[in-house]
Amino acid sequence: MSGVVSGLIGGAIAVALTTYIAKRVGRSGHPGQLKFGPIMWGLGVVCLTLAIFPIAVTLLAGHDKDFWAKVGLFVGFGAGGIYCLLEAALVRGSFDDEGIHFTTPWTGTKNEKWRDLVSLELNDWCSWYTITFSSGAKIRLSRYLNGHLSALEAADEQAP
């Protein structure tokens, strides 16, 4: 099998898997709560394992070939793993019929009312929903965030 065909098959599997996961976690978790589940934790651990693997192979087996490729894998997967673990540990939110409270390490804490909702848009490229309020605040809810569909339904029902 050629590299192109196997890459296309792997890409198709990745798209199917992420779509399935996004649909499954949309309403899961505790009612009124927003947080990442075991998928994000697992992805972070897998990325960190993939970051360490080339280094371990070099140290244990003594294969010094492709040094810069191994450094690239270490940096790329390491950064991805740390990002996933930070997202899983620090992104939290809650919502009810009145509004939403959402905290991320990247944009801080936002506490908004549904009555101040200006727009709700899906960004398919980034796989998140952007909720914009009259204050100018934007909350981005990942499609991999447990409870995101329930929050969107609450926003749709309560918005003017």
N, CA, C and O of each residue as an XYZ file, in Angstrom:
640
protein
N       0.853     -1.169      0.000
C       0.000      0.000      0.000
C       0.904      1.239      0.000
O       1.881      1.311      0.746
N       0.567      2.187     -0.831
C       1.399      3.392     -0.901
C       1.149      4.295      0.298
O       0.137      4.176      0.988
N       2.091      5.194      0.528
C       1.973      6.123      1.651
C       0.780      7.049      1.518
O       0.163      7.413      2.519
N       0.445      7.436      0.287
C      -0.685      8.339      0.063
C      -1.995      7.653      0.433
O      -2.841      8.239      1.109
N      -2.156      6.421     -0.009
C      -3.392      5.679      0.280
C      -3.537      5.451      1.777
O      -4.618      5.649      2.331
N      -2.462      5.037      2.434
C      -2.555      4.810      3.880
C      -2.807      6.121      4.619
O      -3.502      6.126      5.635
N      -2.260      7.225      4.133
C      -2.532      8.531      4.742
C      -3.990      8.929      4.589
O      -4.597      9.461      5.518
N      -4.551      8.668      3.408
C      -5.970      8.978      3.187
C      -6.879      8.116      4.064
O      -7.871      8.601      4.608
N      -6.538      6.862      4.192
C      -7.325      5.965      5.051
C      -7.232      6.430      6.509
O      -8.245      6.497      7.206
N      -6.029      6.747      6.962
C      -5.854      7.252      8.331
C      -6.605      8.549      8.560
O      -7.207      8.736      9.617
N      -6.579      9.447      7.585
C      -7.320     10.710      7.697
C      -8.819     10.489      7.778
O      -9.506     11.133      8.570
N      -9.331      9.565      6.948
C     -10.760      9.256      6.970
C     -11.172      8.658      8.315
O     -12.228      8.993      8.851
N     -10.340      7.782      8.851
C     -10.630      7.193     10.162
C     -10.623      8.280     11.241
O     -11.489      8.285     12.116
N      -9.660      9.193     11.187
C      -9.581     10.274     12.175
C     -10.810     11.168     12.116
O     -11.345     11.549     13.157
N     -11.267     11.507     10.916
C     -12.463     12.347     10.772
C     -13.685     11.626     11.322
O     -14.477     12.220     12.054
N     -13.847     10.358     10.977
C     -14.999      9.592     11.462
C     -14.983      9.473     12.981
O     -16.020      9.610     13.630
N     -13.815      9.219     13.542
C     -13.695      9.055     14.990
C     -13.985     10.360     15.734
O     -14.712     10.355     16.728
N     -13.427     11.472     15.264
C     -13.666     12.746     15.952
C     -15.114     13.193     15.821
O     -15.658     13.788     16.752
N     -15.748     12.922     14.688
C     -17.166     13.251     14.522
C     -18.018     12.441     15.496
O     -18.930     12.980     16.123
N     -17.723     11.158     15.619
C     -18.447     10.297     16.548
C     -18.286     10.782     17.988
O     -19.260     10.856     18.738
N     -17.053     11.110     18.367
C     -16.785     11.568     19.733
C     -17.522     12.874     20.011
O     -18.127     13.029     21.072
N     -17.475     13.811     19.071
C     -18.128     15.111     19.263
C     -19.628     14.944     19.471
O     -20.208     15.608     20.331
N     -20.258     14.076     18.707
C     -21.698     13.857     18.861
C     -22.019     13.166     20.183
O     -23.038     13.453     20.812
N     -21.159     12.272     20.591
C     -21.414     11.507     21.814
C     -21.286     12.349     23.081
O     -22.064     12.159     24.016
N     -20.321     13.279     23.138
C     -20.092     14.048     24.353
C     -20.963     15.300     24.434
O     -20.969     15.976     25.463
N     -21.686     15.614     23.386
C     -22.478     16.847     23.354
C     -23.447     17.019     24.502
O     -23.624     18.128     25.007
N     -24.074     15.941     24.917
C     -25.050     16.023     26.003
C     -24.627     15.213     27.221
O     -25.410     15.055     28.157
N     -23.419     14.708     27.223
C     -22.973     13.885     28.345
C     -22.473     14.750     29.491
O     -22.435     15.976     29.394
N     -22.093     14.097     30.564
C     -21.610     14.808     31.744
C     -22.751     15.145     32.683
O     -23.861     14.634     32.534
N     -22.478     16.001     33.641
C     -23.482     16.414     34.610
C     -24.314     17.551     34.035
O     -23.764     18.452     33.402
N     -25.624     17.530     34.241
C     -26.471     18.602     33.709
C     -26.019     19.981     34.208
O     -25.790     20.182     35.400
N     -25.899     20.907     33.279
C     -25.503     22.262     33.626
C     -24.011     22.473     33.787
O     -23.580     23.571     34.139
N     -23.213     21.445     33.536
C     -21.765     21.545     33.695
C     -21.069     21.389     32.345
O     -21.505     20.620     31.488
N     -19.985     22.131     32.177
C     -19.156     22.041     30.975
C     -17.732     21.695     31.396
O     -17.106     22.439     32.151
N     -17.230     20.586     30.918
C     -15.834     20.223     31.162
C     -15.456     19.099     30.217
O     -16.317     18.392     29.693
N     -14.167     18.944     30.009
C     -13.689     17.879     29.149
C     -13.705     16.564     29.901
O     -13.454     16.520     31.105
N     -13.999     15.508     29.190
C     -14.038     14.183     29.779
C     -12.751     13.422     29.538
O     -11.713     14.024     29.262
N     -12.809     12.112     29.639
C     -11.614     11.276     29.526
C     -10.960     11.313     28.146
O      -9.786     10.969     28.017
N     -11.690     11.720     27.125
C     -11.117     11.768     25.776
C      -9.939     12.738     25.740
O      -8.884     12.405     25.200
N     -10.104     13.927     26.305
C      -9.032     14.926     26.268
C      -7.850     14.493     27.143
O      -6.694     14.705     26.776
N      -8.137     13.895     28.285
C      -7.059     13.382     29.139
C      -6.280     12.303     28.393
O      -5.049     12.304     28.392
N      -7.001     11.389     27.763
C      -6.365     10.316     27.017
C      -5.536     10.829     25.853
O      -4.437     10.335     25.599
N      -6.063     11.819     25.148
C      -5.326     12.402     24.030
C      -4.030     13.053     24.506
O      -2.998     12.945     23.845
N      -4.086     13.720     25.640
C      -2.883     14.334     26.204
C      -1.827     13.303     26.573
O      -0.642     13.495     26.300
N      -2.255     12.215     27.191
C      -1.318     11.153     27.581
C      -0.729     10.479     26.346
O       0.466     10.186     26.311
N      -1.556     10.232     25.334
C      -1.061      9.619     24.101
C      -0.037     10.529     23.427
O       1.007     10.061     22.975
N      -0.330     11.823     23.357
C       0.621     12.761     22.747
C       1.939     12.799     23.510
O       3.006     12.804     22.897
N       1.881     12.826     24.827
C       3.129     12.831     25.601
C       3.904     11.526     25.417
O       5.134     11.533     25.380
N       3.191     10.418     25.303
C       3.851      9.135     25.051
C       4.536      9.152     23.689
O       5.667      8.686     23.547
N       3.844      9.691     22.691
C       4.441      9.786     21.356
C       5.606     10.768     21.326
O       6.500     10.638     20.489
N       5.610     11.743     22.222
C       6.733     12.673     22.305
C       7.956     11.991     22.906
O       9.084     12.250     22.487
N       7.737     11.135     23.872
C       8.848     10.480     24.570
C       9.387      9.281     23.793
O      10.561      8.937     23.922
N       8.548      8.652     22.999
C       8.939      7.432     22.280
C      10.201      7.592     21.433
O      11.100      6.762     21.565
N      10.330      8.610     20.567
C      11.564      8.721     19.767
C      12.819      8.916     20.621
O      13.892      8.420     20.280
N      12.678      9.632     21.719
C      13.821      9.848     22.610
C      14.206      8.530     23.280
O      15.388      8.204     23.389
N      13.206      7.778     23.725
C      13.478      6.490     24.375
C      14.147      5.527     23.404
O      15.073      4.812     23.785
N      13.690      5.500     22.154
C      14.296      4.620     21.156
C      15.756      4.999     20.936
O      16.619      4.130     20.813
N      16.024      6.295     20.887
C      17.400      6.759     20.694
C      18.277      6.361     21.866
O      19.395      5.885     21.672
N      17.784      6.549     23.072
C      18.587      6.250     24.257
C      18.771      4.750     24.476
O      19.869      4.300     24.806
N      17.702      3.977     24.293
C      17.771      2.548     24.578
C      18.409      1.744     23.455
O      19.176      0.818     23.716
N      18.104      2.084     22.220
C      18.592      1.286     21.097
C      19.829      1.888     20.437
O      20.509      1.221     19.658
N      20.116      3.141     20.748
C      21.301      3.765     20.199
C      21.178      4.184     18.745
O      22.188      4.344     18.059
N      19.959      4.364     18.269
C      19.756      4.827     16.899
C      19.848      6.342     16.866
O      18.942      7.034     17.328
N      20.940      6.856     16.322
C      21.142      8.302     16.291
C      20.716      8.922     14.962
O      20.980     10.101     14.727
N      20.080      8.173     14.110
C      19.648      8.691     12.817
C      18.452      9.619     13.001
O      17.688      9.502     13.960
N      18.315     10.530     12.068
C      17.165     11.433     12.008
C      16.977     12.223     13.297
O      15.871     12.287     13.834
N      18.035     12.812     13.786
C      17.982     13.562     15.040
C      16.950     14.678     14.993
O      16.149     14.816     15.918
N      16.957     15.489     13.917
C      16.051     16.643     13.861
C      14.598     16.220     13.710
O      13.694     16.904     14.190
N      14.374     15.098     13.045
C      13.006     14.583     12.955
C      12.498     14.181     14.342
O      11.339     14.420     14.682
N      13.375     13.572     15.133
C      12.997     13.178     16.490
C      12.757     14.402     17.374
O      11.848     14.408     18.203
N      13.572     15.427     17.191
C      13.363     16.670     17.944
C      12.017     17.282     17.564
O      11.279     17.752     18.430
N      11.696     17.275     16.264
C      10.401     17.793     15.808
C       9.230     17.030     16.393
O       8.245     17.627     16.826
N       9.339     15.703     16.405
C       8.282     14.884     17.008
C       8.145     15.176     18.498
O       7.036     15.295     19.018
N       9.283     15.289     19.177
C       9.275     15.564     20.613
C       8.602     16.898     20.907
O       7.747     16.986     21.788
N       8.988     17.932     20.173
C       8.427     19.270     20.404
C       6.946     19.308     20.023
O       6.123     19.812     20.786
N       6.607     18.782     18.858
C       5.223     18.831     18.393
C       4.257     18.052     19.268
O       3.248     18.586     19.729
N       4.574     16.789     19.492
C       3.692     15.969     20.323
C       3.731     16.405     21.786
O       2.721     16.320     22.484
N       4.883     16.869     22.250
C       4.978     17.358     23.631
C       4.101     18.575     23.851
O       3.373     18.651     24.841
N       4.167     19.534     22.925
C       3.320     20.736     23.032
C       1.844     20.364     22.945
O       1.019     20.887     23.696
N       1.516     19.458     22.026
C       0.127     19.011     21.901
C      -0.362     18.309     23.159
O      -1.495     18.523     23.590
N       0.475     17.482     23.743
C       0.101     16.774     24.963
C      -0.112     17.709     26.138
O      -1.076     17.567     26.890
N       0.791     18.665     26.290
C       0.653     19.637     27.388
C      -0.602     20.482     27.192
O      -1.336     20.738     28.146
N      -0.851     20.913     25.956
C      -2.056     21.696     25.662
C      -3.319     20.904     26.022
O      -4.216     21.433     26.678
N      -3.389     19.644     25.596
C      -4.572     18.823     25.886
C      -4.774     18.639     27.384
O      -5.899     18.728     27.874
N      -3.699     18.384     28.109
C      -3.822     18.193     29.558
C      -4.231     19.484     30.262
O      -5.020     19.445     31.206
N      -3.705     20.633     29.815
C      -4.128     21.913     30.392
C      -5.599     22.185     30.103
O      -6.332     22.632     30.985
N      -6.032     21.920     28.879
C      -7.447     22.087     28.545
C      -8.323     21.214     29.439
O      -9.313     21.682     30.000
N      -7.948     19.940     29.567
C      -8.744     19.004     30.363
C      -8.799     19.407     31.826
O      -9.831     19.246     32.478
N      -7.702     19.927     32.341
C      -7.641     20.253     33.766
C      -8.238     21.618     34.106
O      -8.801     21.783     35.188
N      -8.130     22.595     33.210
C      -8.445     23.971     33.593
C      -9.669     24.584     32.931
O     -10.140     25.623     33.393
N     -10.203     23.993     31.876
C     -11.393     24.552     31.230
C     -12.623     24.028     31.952
O     -12.842     22.820     32.036
N     -13.418     24.946     32.470
C     -14.610     24.597     33.239
C     -15.716     25.597     32.950
O     -15.459     26.740     32.571
N     -16.931     25.156     33.132
C     -18.046     26.070     32.969
C     -19.313     25.491     33.550
O     -19.399     24.306     33.874
N     -20.286     26.358     33.670
C     -21.614     25.939     34.089
C     -22.624     26.858     33.415
O     -22.304     27.984     33.034
N     -23.837     26.362     33.277
C     -24.886     27.158     32.652
C     -26.231     26.768     33.247
O     -26.397     25.679     33.797
N     -27.179     27.676     33.127
C     -28.549     27.413     33.541
C     -29.461     28.201     32.612
O     -29.032     28.645     31.547
N     -30.725     28.377     33.012
C     -31.679     29.103     32.165
C     -31.357     30.589     32.062
O     -31.827     31.262     31.144
N     -30.570     31.100     32.984
C     -30.258     32.530     32.998
C     -29.014     32.891     32.195
O     -28.990     33.917     31.515
N     -27.977     32.052     32.268
C     -26.738     32.404     31.595
C     -25.669     31.337     31.705
O     -25.939     30.172     31.998
N     -24.441     31.780     31.458
C     -23.304     30.873     31.414
C     -22.116     31.485     32.151
O     -21.867     32.688     32.078
N     -21.405     30.638     32.849
C     -20.154     31.009     33.525
C     -19.092     30.084     32.957
O     -19.229     28.864     33.042
N     -18.019     30.652     32.369
C     -17.026     29.829     31.677
C     -15.637     30.344     31.979
O     -15.389     31.549     31.935
N     -14.719     29.420     32.289
C     -13.342     29.770     32.632
C     -12.365     28.950     31.806
O     -12.479     27.728     31.717
N     -11.400     29.642     31.201
C     -10.312     28.972     30.499
C      -8.997     29.642     30.900
O      -8.998     30.810     31.289
N      -7.883     28.925     30.812
C      -6.600     29.561     31.119
C      -6.183     30.546     30.027
O      -5.289     31.363     30.246
N      -6.813     30.480     28.862
C      -6.402     31.289     27.718
C      -7.125     32.633     27.675
O      -6.520     33.643     27.314
N      -8.409     32.661     28.036
C      -9.178     33.917     27.933
C      -9.756     34.380     29.260
O     -10.395     35.431     29.320
N      -9.545     33.626     30.310
C     -10.027     34.037     31.623
C     -11.453     33.592     31.904
O     -11.960     32.644     31.303
N     -12.088     34.301     32.833
C     -13.436     33.951     33.280
C     -14.455     34.886     32.652
O     -14.256     36.099     32.581
N     -15.538     34.297     32.203
C     -16.634     35.072     31.621
C     -17.930     34.636     32.269
O     -18.195     33.444     32.422
N     -18.736     35.618     32.648
C     -20.034     35.366     33.256
C     -21.053     36.195     32.483
O     -21.114     37.413     32.649
N     -21.852     35.548     31.640
C     -22.767     36.264     30.751
C     -24.188     35.741     30.890
O     -24.410     34.603     31.303
N     -25.140     36.588     30.539
C     -26.563     36.242     30.553
C     -27.026     35.918     29.140
O     -26.589     36.548     28.177
N     -27.918     34.928     29.020
C     -28.427     34.542     27.700
C     -29.184     35.690     27.042
O     -29.198     35.789     25.815
N     -29.805     36.551     27.824
C     -30.573     37.659     27.240
C     -29.671     38.644     26.491
O     -30.151     39.429     25.673
N     -28.368     38.601     26.772
C     -27.412     39.489     26.096
C     -26.747     38.830     24.895
O     -25.789     39.368     24.339
N     -27.252     37.670     24.495
C     -26.670     36.930     23.375
C     -26.858     37.698     22.069
O     -27.957     38.153     21.752
N     -25.768     37.831     21.320
C     -25.813     38.519     20.026
C     -25.781     37.504     18.882
O     -26.569     37.598     17.941
N     -24.867     36.536     18.967
C     -24.788     35.533     17.906
C     -24.234     34.224     18.439
O     -23.558     34.168     19.466
N     -24.549     33.178     17.695
C     -24.060     31.843     18.006
C     -23.673     31.214     16.664
O     -24.532     30.970     15.817
N     -22.389     30.956     16.481
C     -21.905     30.461     15.200
C     -21.019     29.237     15.389
O     -20.277     29.131     16.366
N     -21.112     28.315     14.436
C     -20.241     27.144     14.421
C     -19.048     27.432     13.526
O     -19.212     27.861     12.384
N     -17.851     27.196     14.042
C     -16.632     27.270     13.250
C     -16.208     25.826     12.999
O     -15.555     25.204     13.837
N     -16.586     25.306     11.839
C     -16.281     23.910     11.513
C     -14.787     23.656     11.431
O     -14.324     22.572     11.788
N     -14.035     24.627     10.972
C     -12.594     24.457     10.801
C     -11.905     24.196     12.143
O     -11.022     23.345     12.244
N     -12.328     24.948     13.177
C     -11.727     24.799     14.507
C     -12.530     23.880     15.417
O     -12.090     23.564     16.522
N     -13.693     23.451     14.966
C     -14.544     22.533     15.706
C     -15.007     23.117     17.042
O     -14.947     22.457     18.079
N     -15.472     24.377     16.991
C     -16.034     24.990     18.180
C     -17.188     25.912     17.804
O     -17.325     26.327     16.653
N     -18.008     26.218     18.794
C     -19.086     27.181     18.651
C     -18.638     28.480     19.305
O     -18.105     28.473     20.414
N     -18.855     29.583     18.619
C     -18.530     30.892     19.177
C     -19.829     31.563     19.587
O     -20.709     31.798     18.759
N     -19.940     31.868     20.870
C     -21.105     32.560     21.406
C     -20.667     33.987     21.709
O     -19.768     34.202     22.521
N     -21.295     34.960     21.060
C     -20.936     36.363     21.239
C     -22.047     37.075     21.995
O     -23.229     36.880     21.712
N     -21.654     37.909     22.964
C     -22.601     38.641     23.798
C     -22.486     40.142     23.532
O     -21.506     40.603     22.947
N     -23.486     40.890     23.964
C     -23.516     42.339     23.714
C     -22.354     43.070     24.384
O     -21.991     44.163     23.951
N     -21.772     42.499     25.414
C     -20.621     43.111     26.083
C     -19.349     42.996     25.243
O     -18.330     43.610     25.560
N     -19.417     42.208     24.172
C     -18.242     41.956     23.352
C     -17.536     40.663     23.727
O     -16.630     40.220     23.021
N     -17.942     40.062     24.824
C     -17.337     38.802     25.265
C     -17.688     37.680     24.292
O     -18.806     37.594     23.783
N     -16.706     36.834     24.055
C     -16.916     35.660     23.217
C     -16.531     34.424     24.016
O     -15.481     34.371     24.656
N     -17.405     33.444     23.959
C     -17.134     32.163     24.601
C     -17.078     31.126     23.490
O     -17.998     31.017     22.678
N     -15.999     30.375     23.463
C     -15.842     29.329     22.457
C     -16.001     27.971     23.131
O     -15.211     27.586     23.993
N     -17.037     27.262     22.717
C     -17.316     25.940     23.271
C     -16.869     24.882     22.272
O     -17.425     24.782     21.178
N     -15.874     24.100     22.644
C     -15.380     23.032     21.796
C     -16.452     21.964     21.622
O     -17.252     21.716     22.524
N     -16.455     21.346     20.466
C     -17.388     20.245     20.230
C     -17.012     19.010     21.033
O     -17.787     18.055     21.088
N     -15.843     19.009     21.654
C     -15.385     17.880     22.478
C     -15.618     18.133     23.962
O     -15.199     17.339     24.804
N     -16.277     19.224     24.278
C     -16.571     19.606     25.660
C     -17.871     18.939     26.086
O     -18.903     19.116     25.438
N     -17.826     18.174     27.170
C     -19.044     17.524     27.661
C     -20.108     18.565     27.978
O     -19.847     19.535     28.689
N     -21.302     18.361     27.449
C     -22.422     19.239     27.734
C     -22.565     20.430     26.802
O     -23.440     21.266     27.025
N     -21.748     20.540     25.775
C     -21.810     21.730     24.924
C     -23.147     21.852     24.184
O     -23.651     22.962     24.016
N     -23.732     20.730     23.739
C     -25.011     20.811     23.042
C     -26.137     21.252     23.974
O     -27.035     21.984     23.559
N     -26.094     20.819     25.204
C     -27.103     21.254     26.177
C     -26.993     22.751     26.435
O     -28.011     23.428     26.581
N     -25.782     23.272     26.492
C     -25.577     24.713     26.679
C     -26.089     25.491     25.475
O     -26.691     26.553     25.633
N     -25.856     24.975     24.282
C     -26.338     25.644     23.072
C     -27.861     25.648     23.015
O     -28.465     26.628     22.579
N     -28.479     24.564     23.452
C     -29.942     24.502     23.502
C     -30.490     25.516     24.511
O     -31.490     26.180     24.240
N     -29.847     25.634     25.661
C     -30.264     26.617     26.663
C     -30.121     28.035     26.101
O     -30.989     28.880     26.319
N     -29.049     28.286     25.394
C     -28.850     29.606     24.777
C     -29.927     29.889     23.751
O     -30.472     30.991     23.699
N     -30.231     28.902     22.942
C     -31.248     29.074     21.883
C     -32.637     29.311     22.468
O     -33.415     30.102     21.935
N     -32.945     28.623     23.566
C     -34.273     28.765     24.187
C     -34.423     30.112     24.917
O     -35.505     30.698     24.908
N     -33.375     30.591     25.531
C     -33.464     31.779     26.389
C     -33.101     33.085     25.680
O     -33.427     34.166     26.172
N     -32.439     32.995     24.543
C     -32.012     34.216     23.851
C     -33.216     34.965     23.301
O     -34.224     34.351     22.952
N     -33.114     36.305     23.221
C     -34.227     37.093     22.670
C     -34.423     36.838     21.180
O     -35.316     37.422     20.566
